[in-house]
Amino acid sequence: MAELMPLTQLRDMLDGNRRLTVRTLQAFPDEALFTHAAPGMRTAADMFKEIIEIDRAQLRGIATGKWAWENESQAIDTKQGLLDAFAQLKGQAAQWWEKITPDRLLTVEDDGFGWAPPMPNLNRVMYGLENEVHHRGQVYVYLRQLGVEPPVFYER
């Protein structure tokens, strides 16, 4: 079967996206990270926590078959804690990606979370990416509301 994109290229794209997300977190004012939110929306901290948890649960599940939502980041209450969680996830993800093959990404299975019907694992990776971009865009709006220029999106 022909490869649409080598796994190394996919990982590089995902890593570049994550670097931008982390730079967005770094730009966020500490005093507003856990308190500022638009009406009906969550704080930037809550959005960053979701990005971490989705990526952790899905990559671990794809790599190991252990589908578990552990919500480890919910207790984090500082910017440094979020930055540390992203750094820890980066190390974990590197180990999990060593186990992920193209065949594993094409495997259709149920993740046990009840979010969606069984699907190819690649769809989960793409969902995580879309979710991250979506929340980063929301955080960009928050940054502008707070008078902070967000990182340029094309620098990965």
N, C-alpha and C positions, 0 to 999 in steps of 0.2 A: 504494500500500500504506500502510495506517495505521501510524504509529509507536507502538510500545509505550511507549517512553521516549525523549525527545529525547537526542541524544548529549551535550549540555551537562549534562543531569541525570545521565546515567551517569558522566560524567567527574567531576562534583562528588561523587557517591557514592564513587567509587574514591579520589578525592583525600582525602576525609574519613577514609576507612578508612586510608589511608597515613599521614595525620597522626597517627592514634592509634598506628599501628605505630612510627613514629619516636619518639613520646613514651614508648612502652614501652621502646624501646632507651635513650633518655635516662635512664630510671629505673633501668636495670640497673646494679648496682655494677661498676665497671671491673674490679676484681680477680677477679670471678667470671665475667665475660662469656665468656671463652674456656676456662674450666676447669670450671664447674659443670654437671653433667648428671645426670639421673636414670638409674638402671641401664637399659642397653639403648637409651638415647636420646642424641641429639646435644646439643652445647652450644647456648646461645642464639645465640652468634655464628654457628654453622653454619646455624641456622635463618634468621637474618636474611640471610645470604649467599644461601641458596636463594631467598628471596623476591625479592631483587634480580635474581638471574640468570634466574629464570622470567619475571619481568615484562619485563626487558630483551629477552630472546630472543623472547618472544611478541609484544610490541608492535612491535618492530622488524620482525618477520616479517610481521605483519598490515599494517603501514604501507608497507613497501618490497618485500615478497616475498623478502627476504634472511633465510632461516631458518638461523641459526647459533647454536650454543651455545659461547660463548667463555670462560665461567668466569672472568671478569676479577676477581671479588671474592675468589677463593680466597687470594690473597696478603695480604689485609687482616688485620692483627693488632692493631688498636687500635679502641676505640670511636669515636674521631674519624674513623678511616678508614671505618668503616661509615656514620657520619653523613654524611660527604662523598660516599660512594657513593650513598646515598639522595638527596642533594641533586643530584648529577650526573644520576641517573636521572630525577628530577623534571623537569629541563630537557630531557632527551632525550625523555621521554614527551610533554611539551607539543608538541614539534616533530612527533613521530610522530602524535599525535592530530589534528593539522591535516590529515593525509593520509588519515585513516580515515573512511570514509563508512558509512552504514547498509548499503549494498549490499556493501561490503567485509567488514563484520561477518557478513553472511549467506552469504558465499562459503564453499563447502565445499572444503577442500583438505587435502593432506598437508603437515605441517610438516617432515618429514624427520628428526625426532628419534627416531622409532620408539616413542614413548610410547603412542600411541593411533592408531586408524584415522582416515582423513580425517573431518573434522568441520567445522561452521560455525566461523568465527573467533570469533564471540561466545561459543561454548562454551569456547574457550581463555581468553578474558577472565574468564569466570565461574570457570573452574578456578583461575586465578591468584588471584582474590579468595578463593575457598574455602580454598586452600592458605595464604594469608596469615593468614586468620582462625584456621585450625587451629593454625598455628605460634605465632601471638600468644597463643592460649589456653594452649599449652604453656609459653610464656615467663611468662605470668601465674602459673602454678603455681610455676615456679622463683623468681619474685620473692617469692611468699608463703613459700616454703621459706627464703629468705634474709632474711625479716623485713621485706620492703619492700612497701608498699601499691602495687599496680598503678594506673595511671591509670584513671579511671572510663571505662567503655566507651562511654557515650552522649555523651561530649563529643568531637565530631569537629573 
